[in-house]
């Protein structure tokens, strides 16, 4: 299953026995999955949900908590969703239910955010609000640079209310608008794990965190491999440039090369891929790395000085384009 399906499957099985938490979760589901409609001049409460299991659970909670029997319908998905969906609808007694759940205020005006008593409730109630909102309109992507836990919101006020509840739970969430739809987004890996655990998806949180750590390790290894490749490439380019300059230096100086400098130059050309330390071991008698480097440096300087005096190209002219010493 996709990460989103995994989370929703686990959350759908969470049953907090506390009445306030059940009310908080149900209200959030109703608010984030549809909300209020006017049907034949009457206020109707409707939730459009992705699964039959969740729809039946919402209907059962409405009956148990408020004594109202909803209608269940299979409908064509809306809001850009694919496939079908399930509607839980309350028409008879809809206005009363809307008042009881806080979706309507005392003046019969729709509440654009969430009832204040929910976003200022106890920690289990805040977690239930997030659980309900995610069940209704949440999504989770795979771990990676673009990983995100998102909840599409019916209004900017609802998004801000959800962000406030997240902060009280210690979750770093932000509200933003994507293609005209308000969303609450959690992006940082640890914050996503905390959000999943707080909502009650403990198993999925653990699996998601393990996947995230594996990907981070793999990414770290890839960075090291790329770093090593880059170093090897630079070393190879530097060796090519060094050998090209030495060849040009010996050509410029001809028979005027001091014996010890010619020996250093010949070592460089005979062992093109060797390090300076390795070149020193090939010398007879052996030389230190600094001694080899110093002799090659003096060889090039002597050749460049003679080239300037003679008005001919120096050792740098022999380096292929794009290579660095």
C-alpha positions as CSV (number, residue, x, y, z in Angstrom):
1,X,0.0,0.0,0.0
2,X,1.0,3.6,-0.3
3,X,2.2,5.5,2.8
4,X,-1.1,7.4,2.9
5,X,-3.2,4.1,2.8
6,X,-0.9,2.6,5.5
7,X,-1.5,5.5,7.8
8,X,-5.3,5.7,7.2
9,X,-5.7,1.9,7.6
10,X,-3.9,2.1,11.0
11,X,-5.7,5.3,12.2
12,X,-9.1,3.8,11.2
13,X,-8.5,1.1,13.8
14,X,-7.7,3.5,16.6
15,X,-10.5,3.8,19.1
16,X,-10.0,6.3,21.9
17,X,-12.7,5.5,24.6
18,X,-12.7,9.1,26.0
19,X,-15.9,10.9,24.9
20,X,-14.2,14.2,24.4
21,X,-11.6,12.6,22.1
22,X,-14.3,10.8,20.1
23,X,-16.2,14.1,19.7
24,X,-13.0,15.8,18.6
25,X,-12.2,13.2,16.0
26,X,-15.7,13.0,14.6
27,X,-16.0,16.8,14.4
28,X,-12.7,17.0,12.6
29,X,-13.8,14.3,10.1
30,X,-17.0,16.2,9.4
31,X,-15.2,19.5,9.1
32,X,-12.5,18.3,6.8
33,X,-14.5,15.9,4.6
34,X,-17.5,18.0,3.6
35,X,-19.2,19.9,6.4
36,X,-22.5,21.7,6.0
37,X,-24.9,21.8,3.0
38,X,-28.3,23.2,2.4
39,X,-30.8,20.6,1.1
40,X,-34.4,21.7,0.5
41,X,-33.9,24.7,2.8
42,X,-32.6,22.5,5.6
43,X,-29.1,22.3,7.1
44,X,-27.6,19.0,6.3
45,X,-24.3,17.6,7.6
46,X,-22.4,15.5,5.1
47,X,-19.0,13.8,5.1
48,X,-17.5,12.4,1.9
49,X,-15.0,9.6,2.8
50,X,-12.7,7.4,0.8
51,X,-13.6,4.0,2.3
52,X,-16.7,2.1,3.2
53,X,-15.1,1.1,6.6
54,X,-14.5,4.7,7.6
55,X,-17.9,5.8,6.5
56,X,-19.6,3.1,8.6
57,X,-17.5,4.0,11.5
58,X,-18.4,7.7,11.2
59,X,-22.1,6.8,10.9
60,X,-21.8,4.6,14.0
61,X,-20.1,7.4,16.0
62,X,-22.8,9.9,15.0
63,X,-25.5,7.4,16.3
64,X,-23.7,6.6,19.5
65,X,-22.7,10.1,20.4
66,X,-25.7,12.1,19.2
67,X,-28.5,9.6,18.7
68,X,-29.0,10.5,15.1
69,X,-29.2,7.9,12.3
70,X,-27.3,9.0,9.2
71,X,-27.8,7.9,5.6
72,X,-25.0,6.1,3.8
73,X,-24.5,6.5,0.0
74,X,-21.9,5.6,-2.5
75,X,-21.2,8.6,-4.6
76,X,-18.9,9.7,-7.5
77,X,-15.7,11.2,-6.0
78,X,-15.4,15.0,-6.0
79,X,-12.6,17.4,-5.3
80,X,-10.2,15.9,-7.7
81,X,-10.2,12.4,-6.2
82,X,-10.2,9.3,-8.3
83,X,-12.6,6.4,-8.0
84,X,-15.7,6.5,-5.9
85,X,-16.3,7.6,-2.3
86,X,-18.9,7.2,0.4
87,X,-21.1,9.9,1.8
88,X,-22.4,10.0,5.4
89,X,-25.4,12.3,5.3
90,X,-27.6,13.7,8.1
91,X,-30.7,15.7,6.9
92,X,-33.3,15.1,9.6
93,X,-31.7,16.6,12.7
94,X,-28.8,18.0,10.6
95,X,-29.0,21.5,12.1
96,X,-29.1,20.1,15.6
97,X,-26.1,17.9,14.9
98,X,-24.2,20.9,13.4
99,X,-24.8,22.9,16.5
100,X,-23.8,20.1,18.8
101,X,-20.6,19.5,17.0
102,X,-19.8,23.2,16.7
103,X,-20.0,23.4,13.0
104,X,-22.8,26.1,13.4
105,X,-22.5,28.8,16.0
106,X,-25.4,30.1,18.1
107,X,-26.5,32.5,15.4
108,X,-26.7,29.6,12.8
109,X,-23.6,30.8,11.1
110,X,-21.1,28.2,9.8
111,X,-17.9,28.1,11.8
112,X,-15.1,28.6,9.3
113,X,-12.3,27.1,11.5
114,X,-12.7,24.5,14.2
115,X,-14.7,24.9,17.5
116,X,-12.5,26.7,20.0
117,X,-13.1,24.0,22.6
118,X,-11.4,21.4,20.4
119,X,-8.2,23.4,19.6
120,X,-7.7,24.3,23.3
121,X,-8.6,20.9,24.7
122,X,-6.4,18.3,26.4
123,X,-3.6,16.5,24.5
124,X,-5.7,13.4,23.6
125,X,-8.4,15.7,22.1
126,X,-5.8,17.6,20.1
127,X,-4.4,14.3,18.8
128,X,-7.9,13.2,17.9
129,X,-8.5,16.4,15.9
130,X,-5.4,15.7,13.9
131,X,-6.4,12.0,13.5
132,X,-9.8,13.0,12.2
133,X,-8.5,15.6,9.9
134,X,-5.9,13.2,8.4
135,X,-8.5,10.5,7.9
136,X,-10.7,12.9,6.1
137,X,-8.1,14.8,3.9
138,X,-4.6,13.8,4.7
139,X,-1.7,12.4,2.6
140,X,1.8,11.2,3.3
141,X,4.6,10.9,0.8
142,X,7.7,8.6,0.9
143,X,10.7,9.7,2.9
144,X,13.1,11.8,0.9
145,X,13.9,15.4,0.0
146,X,10.3,16.1,-0.9
147,X,8.8,14.1,2.0
148,X,5.6,15.8,3.4
149,X,2.6,15.0,5.6
150,X,-0.2,17.2,4.3
151,X,-3.9,17.9,5.1
152,X,-6.1,19.7,2.7
153,X,-8.3,22.2,4.6
154,X,-11.8,23.5,3.8
155,X,-10.7,27.1,4.7
156,X,-7.7,29.1,5.8
157,X,-9.3,29.4,9.2
158,X,-9.4,25.6,9.5
159,X,-5.8,25.4,8.5
160,X,-4.7,27.9,11.1
161,X,-6.7,26.0,13.8
162,X,-5.0,22.8,12.8
163,X,-1.6,24.5,12.9
164,X,-2.4,25.8,16.4
165,X,-3.3,22.3,17.6
166,X,-0.1,20.9,16.0
167,X,2.1,23.4,17.9
168,X,0.4,22.4,21.2
169,X,1.3,18.8,20.4
170,X,4.9,19.8,19.6
171,X,4.6,19.3,15.8
172,X,6.2,21.8,13.5
173,X,3.5,22.4,11.0
174,X,2.8,25.3,8.6
175,X,-0.2,26.6,6.7
176,X,0.1,27.4,3.0
177,X,-2.0,27.6,-0.1
178,X,-1.4,25.3,-3.0
179,X,-3.4,25.9,-6.2
180,X,-6.0,27.8,-4.2
181,X,-6.5,25.1,-1.6
182,X,-5.4,25.8,2.0
183,X,-3.1,23.1,3.3
184,X,-1.3,22.2,6.5
185,X,2.1,20.8,5.8
186,X,4.7,19.0,8.0
187,X,8.0,18.6,6.2
188,X,10.9,17.9,8.6
189,X,11.5,14.1,9.0
190,X,11.4,14.0,12.8
191,X,8.2,16.2,12.9
192,X,6.5,13.8,10.5
193,X,7.4,10.9,12.7
194,X,6.0,12.7,15.8
195,X,2.8,13.7,14.0
196,X,2.2,10.1,13.0
197,X,2.8,8.8,16.5
198,X,0.7,11.5,18.1
199,X,-2.3,10.6,15.8
200,X,-2.0,7.0,16.8
201,X,-0.2,5.5,13.8
202,X,2.7,4.2,15.9
203,X,3.4,1.2,13.6
204,X,3.5,3.3,10.5
205,X,5.6,6.0,12.3
206,X,8.2,3.3,13.1
207,X,8.2,1.9,9.6
208,X,8.4,5.4,8.0
209,X,11.3,6.4,10.3
210,X,13.2,3.2,9.5
211,X,12.8,3.9,5.7
212,X,13.9,7.5,6.2
213,X,17.0,6.4,8.0
214,X,17.9,3.8,5.4
215,X,17.5,6.5,2.7
216,X,19.6,9.0,4.6
217,X,22.4,6.4,5.0
218,X,22.1,5.5,1.3
219,X,22.2,9.2,0.3
220,X,25.3,9.6,2.6
221,X,27.1,6.7,0.9
222,X,26.2,8.1,-2.5
223,X,27.6,11.5,-1.5
224,X,30.9,9.9,-0.3
225,X,31.1,7.9,-3.5
226,X,30.6,11.0,-5.6
227,X,33.1,12.9,-3.4
228,X,35.7,10.1,-3.9
229,X,35.0,10.1,-7.7
230,X,35.5,13.8,-7.8
231,X,38.7,13.6,-5.9
232,X,40.0,10.8,-8.1
233,X,39.0,12.9,-11.2
234,X,40.8,15.9,-9.9
235,X,43.9,13.9,-9.0
236,X,44.0,12.3,-12.4
237,X,43.7,15.8,-14.0
238,X,46.5,17.1,-11.8
239,X,48.8,14.2,-12.7
240,X,48.2,14.8,-16.5
241,X,48.9,18.5,-16.0
242,X,52.1,17.8,-14.0
243,X,53.4,15.3,-16.5
244,X,52.7,17.7,-19.4
245,X,54.6,20.5,-17.7
246,X,57.6,18.3,-16.8
247,X,57.8,17.0,-20.4
248,X,57.8,20.7,-21.6
249,X,60.4,21.6,-19.0
250,X,62.8,18.9,-20.1
251,X,62.3,19.9,-23.7
252,X,63.0,23.6,-22.9
253,X,66.1,22.9,-20.8
254,X,67.6,20.2,-23.0
255,X,71.1,19.3,-21.8
256,X,71.1,22.2,-19.3
257,X,69.0,20.2,-16.8
258,X,70.9,19.5,-13.5
259,X,71.1,15.7,-12.9
260,X,69.1,15.7,-9.7
261,X,66.3,17.7,-11.3
262,X,66.3,15.5,-14.4
263,X,66.0,12.4,-12.1
264,X,62.9,14.0,-10.4
265,X,61.4,14.8,-13.8
266,X,62.1,11.3,-15.1
267,X,60.5,9.7,-12.0
268,X,57.4,11.8,-12.6
269,X,57.1,10.7,-16.2
270,X,57.9,7.0,-15.5
271,X,55.2,6.8,-12.8
272,X,52.5,9.1,-14.0
273,X,49.8,7.9,-11.5
274,X,52.0,7.7,-8.4
275,X,51.8,10.1,-5.5
276,X,54.8,12.3,-4.6
277,X,55.4,10.0,-1.6
278,X,55.4,7.0,-3.9
279,X,57.8,8.8,-6.3
280,X,60.2,9.3,-3.4
281,X,60.3,5.5,-2.7
282,X,61.2,4.9,-6.4
283,X,64.2,7.2,-6.2
284,X,67.7,5.8,-5.6
285,X,68.5,6.7,-2.8
286,X,64.9,7.2,-1.6
287,X,63.6,10.8,-1.2
288,X,61.0,12.3,1.0
289,X,57.8,13.6,-0.6
290,X,58.8,17.2,0.1
291,X,62.2,16.6,-1.6
292,X,60.5,15.3,-4.7
293,X,58.0,18.1,-4.8
294,X,60.8,20.7,-4.3
295,X,62.9,19.3,-7.2
296,X,60.0,19.2,-9.6
297,X,59.1,22.7,-8.6
298,X,62.7,24.0,-9.2
299,X,62.7,22.1,-12.6
300,X,59.6,23.9,-13.7
301,X,60.8,27.3,-12.4
302,X,64.1,26.9,-14.2
303,X,62.4,26.0,-17.5
304,X,59.8,28.8,-17.3
305,X,62.7,31.3,-16.6
306,X,64.6,30.2,-19.7
307,X,61.3,30.2,-21.8
308,X,60.7,33.9,-20.8
309,X,64.2,34.8,-21.7
310,X,64.0,33.0,-25.0
311,X,60.5,34.3,-25.8
312,X,59.0,30.9,-26.2
313,X,55.9,29.3,-24.5
314,X,56.6,28.0,-21.0
315,X,55.6,24.9,-19.2
316,X,51.9,26.0,-18.7
317,X,51.4,26.0,-22.5
318,X,51.7,22.2,-22.5
319,X,48.8,21.6,-20.1
320,X,45.7,20.3,-22.0
321,X,42.7,22.7,-21.9
322,X,40.4,22.0,-19.0
323,X,43.2,20.4,-16.8
324,X,44.6,21.9,-13.7
325,X,47.9,21.3,-12.1
